Amino acid sequence: MAGYPQRIVCLTEETTGTLCLLGEEERIVGFPEFTVRPPRARNEKTRVSAFTSARLRRFMELEPDLPH
């Protein structure tokens, strides 16, 4: 899928869930602390934010090409 983002950092649980439902979970490199779906994401992906805070350094280390 040349031309499409390959490294996505999700900043909301809804975006994470939607991408997973679309079968694009492998593109997600980071997600919000409070994400619970899919369950395995909590062990496989980097958590970058919570309701009132964000880990900007961690976010930038993931080198996203689509922060959403």
Secondary structure by P-SEA (a helix, b strand, c coil): ccccccbbbbccaaaaaaaaaaccccccccccccccccccccccccccccccccaaaaaaaacccccc
